[in-house]
Amino acid sequence: MDITTVVRTAIVLMLLNDRQLSANDKLYTTIIKNYVPPGSAAYENAKGNLAQYRPGDIILGGMMRVHKRGTGDKCSTISDDGIQSVETFNLILDKVNADNSILRGVKLGSLMIDTCDIDTHALKGAVTTFLPLFLGSNTNPSGSQPVLLAGVIGASSSAVSIQTANLLSIFKIPQISPWSTHPDLSNKNRFAYFFRTVPNDAIQAEAMVGLVAERNWNYMSVVYEDDLYGIRGNREVDIAAKKRGICIAVSRAIPRNPTTGDYKRIVNDLISVKKAKAVILFTKLNDAEGIIKAADENPQSRGRFLFIGSDGWAGQVPSQRLNFTYITSLNQSLTFQPKRNIITNLLPYMTNLTLANHLDENRTLSTRDPWFAEYLASKLNCQLPGSVVNSTVRMCTDNDKLDPATYTTLAKMQSVADAVLALAYSLDNYLRDACKGSPGLCTSVRKNGTKLSQNVYPYLKNVTFNGINNDTIRFDANQDGAAVYDIASFMGKQKWKNVGIYQNKRILWYGRYNDTIDVTSVCSQPCKIGEARKIESSVCCWQCQACFPGQYVSSNGTQCMTCPIGHKSNANKDACVSLAISVVQYGELYAIASLIVAGLGILMTITVAIVYYTRRDTAIVKASGKELCSFILLGSLMSFANAFVLCYPASDTTCIIARLFLCFGPTIIYSGLLTKTIRVVIIFQSKKVLPPAVKMFLRPTYQIITMFAFTLLQVLAVGVWFGVRKTPAEVIYPSTSVAFRSCKDLEDISVLAGLVVPALLMLACTVLATVNRNVPTGFNETQYIGFTMYASCVIWLAFLPIYITNTYNFGIKIASLSICLSLSAMTVLVCLFGFRCYVILFQPELNTPKTVMSSTARPSSIQQLPSNTDASKTPNNLTTANHQPQSQNSVYNRAPPSTSSFQMTPIENAKL
């Protein structure tokens, strides 16, 4: 005997408590020795130890929860799903044995125990029933051939399956559970030989929490059983809820063997959290019914909660279908259970079973289903033979059967049927390979009978077949069933109806049932767009806080985040998007206004230039100084033209041009005006005869040189400005929601750096023009210049506040700069050239030397000459460049000269 056999035998002997099997015991004797007449006093103590047996060439083991769990380790009342699972097992066994296409020449038998949903009880039954078969210590009733065990179907609950799987895995016996859903059973390192036709509870928990999340609920409670099924289910619900940001307001465990007071205390805890109306019940039938009853009996909770049930009680509440009072609290409850359909021929099969079918000739229990008699008596409320006679209860008859009009079969029996078929098809595939297609049991299989279950295991892992309802059945990598759940709702009138399905991590509702759920289970209502949650006592309870413009709500919804420069929040206020960049365009209203003013100024400039050019030989034009006037007109034209540059979309090139025009347009204007003003000051304010050097300054060439000297100051200033501040265009952000493309040096007060020199020239010109306002009419340009300067000062003083204080609308800011430049240049045209052009064009009779030179005052540096004095001998006379003598018709004589004999005067020749 090898070491493995020694270890296995030691385990069996250690676990056998009150009965041991010798090598000579017959299996049949072992099974029936506990059978007693049903209904007798001895039966109550023996019913938990009864076993079902059907002879066959190969035995399929079974562990079913025939009786409910009682107090302690005792079995309680018989259950619907228990008997239906036994008879489903029998029905499929009959179907397979009758089908010649599968397991040809091989008859399947069965050996089944009642677990009573007690792990220790089930473990004891497995040790005393299945392991002796595996070790080869028993033979079948008909002869000396060893009993072949292919695998075990069961158990029902996870607590029992975990204990039995630990044991059976040691002996490499495959186990297929139809209902055990504990996530730990998917751990193949611990439970390599465990299979199930249902998914694990981790997926069920995700589905249940997924329902809560789909309804946009974020606050719920959980009630669970204090056992493996409930504790692990609660853990998976908690994990799934945290992933979805759902809070669990109350989590309560139902103690083992709970009382009505326990249920009421839990319901009171649920009531204390007013906003959590969704309650997940991760329990089995009894506890689910106890909680719902307690909720219905309390006026504060009746009809208040929406119960979301697990597969432990799905479709089973109410257990007393003909009489229950808690329909108000049960209505609209939703349950999840692995997708299963009613086995179509199970109902007629069950309702055709009679008491006679399950009693042998000695009126003792039949080994096919030793529990059916008890079940039938409980359903029909009759007494079984051998029971204590009760005159108020009728005796059961041999022909009694279940009423098909009131009896209901459970859809979850499909899991039992598919589990039996999975083992049968796997066994068939193995025998075809081991016996090379020969029917029956070949010699090699009989010789290695104790290794049959071990040999079937790899075939079971890869089996694929059509189940009892023609569904494709296969096991996944964890040897679990397909993760598809039916969602059922209690519709009243003692009826559950499938209303949806959970598949591929999504809920699909049938029809518009989802719209009929009128329960809301939230701690705080969702915040509006652009509002962040200010968390209070729980992450699901908050106050909504509005975010400011330019902010968005963080991904977790709890903070207002500021968008980076150049971005703004999107329409949903949950992310930032780039700002649309605005530019000045000709089509804007403010740009149109600016261009109209500039265009009018250009026309005026051209008009003045034409008038001066065509009338260049007239007295007014000569007296005003043609050269300086030409440069003043050039500066005005640059100022007007700058409007077209400023109102064009900004680029590096346009920004450079705009800066140059801004700097040199006004500079050229005011340099010319200041030069003209200085010339008049020198002539008319001098107390002495002008020396030759000063006379040289009055010549046009030197006046132009003087003007360029003033302009050179601006050239130096512009050079420094360009060196300190670069010129390219850039995008500026006057506010969090505005992006504007503009020239870098035109966006703020730095623009004034280019206007410092023009401002100084304007100030000097204004002062000198004011001082020299009383001069001859022909030379009274200082008055015109004074008017020009006064008006220009007013324009610039009005412009500066508008420009500096406007930090938002840069289009208007640029337009105001353009209009200011145009108005200042237009003021020069109107005040300096307007009257002269009017006289030249409309009053030519005034455009004569006599009129131009008339005055009420004359320069103090020019002496009145006698008519007979030789001009060349006068020391303080003013001569022309070729020293021509003064004419008798000089402008210094009171008598007006004849226009026909008018000669150029010294002052005129000096371009005063």
C-alpha angles and dihedrals in degrees: 000000000000125000093256092058091047092053093047093048091048091053092051094049091047093053096045106098117165102009134038129189125225123210090253097056116114117229093228092054090049092054101045101038090088094049115114132167109291115250094026123125090250091055093068090062095040102044095086090055096050118117133197118231133185118173121235146141091263124026126220112203122221137196113187133171095236094157127037121245114270132191115309111344096328127116118243133195124338117261135221096230090047096058092038090054091051092049092043087055089051092046094053091044089055090047093052094045090051094050112089092193093071130051094358112206092006125107119204120219131182142221115193135179133195112242095188084210088280116126096207092047091049092047091053091049092050092051096048097040113030106027095058087057091050092049090051096240094132136056128203120267095255102056152326099300113118118248112253115217114199099180146302130270112212167329114209104209126049094234091059094041093053092054096044093042090056089055099041093046089062089061093039093242113156115234124196117194120197096198113015107116105169110140093225089067088070089066102103093189088069102027107031095154097044120108132171137188092219131066122251125266094253088073091043090052090050089051094050093047088044088061090054091048093047090057088052090243118148104178126066144142131233129211118185142168120261094240138085093279095050100036094051091041090054090049092053091047089052091050093048092046093053091050090055097041094248119146125220108221098186129013116184132174119215107227121235112270092014124197130218088259090058091055092048093050091052091049090051089054089052091050092052090068099062100186099050102086099153111085123186112209108200094181143103128258103283097048094043090053092046093054094046092048092050091049091051093050092056112078090210093059104030107124091351102107132064106216117211109198135203126223089268090084104009111142093357102091123122095042092188096055097181097052127029134131106200099079092122093062094039095052115112092008111153126215135189124213134157109279107271136155131210113269100242098217096039095086096053089043093053095043092052094057113106135189090252089061091061104044123076127219090278091055090247126126122294115239090224091073115349092180101054095086091058090046094050092049091051093049095045095036095232136131123256123225111273095028126121107278114250113187093205094059123063123233119255116246130216092249097051113126140165118280110246090204094064104021119096129195120213123245091219089072085084088075090057092048093048091048092055091045091049091057092043095050092045090051090049092052091049095049092048089056098038095046094035093238097312115138121244129019113322124212095258091057094048092047092054095038096138089057094052095103091046091052093048092054099083090047090052091054092057102034120130123180145142110271129222090281094041093259116145106252125199137140123246127226090284091048090249130135127255115296098236121129133193115220112213130186129201105240099184126255088080092291133133117199131190107243102169149352134236112216135150090007092301135105116227115191124209110236115326099319091126089065092058096064104103100177122110120199109183133124093209131012116250114270120249123253109292095023126113127209116249102205118227127174095337135020087247094053117070150137119242117242121193116231121228123246110284092031131103134198114260120245092260090048096234103102140049106229124197116235115236119254111289094029138089134192117273126240092275092047091229101107142016126255130190116269118248106248114235124205137185109264134183091242095064117104094236090048091050091052091049093048092048091055091045093047091051089050092051091052090050091049093050090047093052091046091052092048093049093046096048092043096039093127095054124106096247094051092046093047092050095056112251097211097054091042089055092056092045089054089048091053090048091051091052091051092051093044091052089070090067090051096045093049093050119093106277121257135155091265097047091046092056092047092047092052093050094047091045092053102039103033096068091033093058091046096050094039089058093045092048091049091051090048093050090050091056091045092054093049102043104030098048115108095200140048109284113252118232094257091057091045087056089058090058092062116102094243094056092043089056089048089053091050091051089049089059090046090051088065088061091047089057092045091049091049091055091045093051090048095051099037122039118224111220121119118257140182113256129192113215089175139005091265102041131075117183129183110218143141111286095230096045096057100076144015091296087086087077089068088076092050099052096092094045089049092053091047090049092050093050092045092050093052095047093044090053093050094049101044095122106070133120115298092247091055099035093114089125089072091053091044089049092053089047093052094046092052092044091051091052091050094049094044089053092046099052098064091046092050099043098044096045102090098149114047105050093175091064090041092057091043091053090053090050094048092047091054091047094048093049091051091044089052089057091051094048099041099037103033105018100083094039093052089048091053093044093050105032106021106037090158088073092051094087132113091246094053094041092051097045113118146158090222134033134202115281091218091064118073125210108253123215115241093243096046120110107238093210091062097050109101098209100041123122115235132191123252090271092043097243114177120253115268122236087240092060120152087244091071117086092227109085113243123241111263090219092058095037112144127191108269124220092250092046089047087054089055095238 
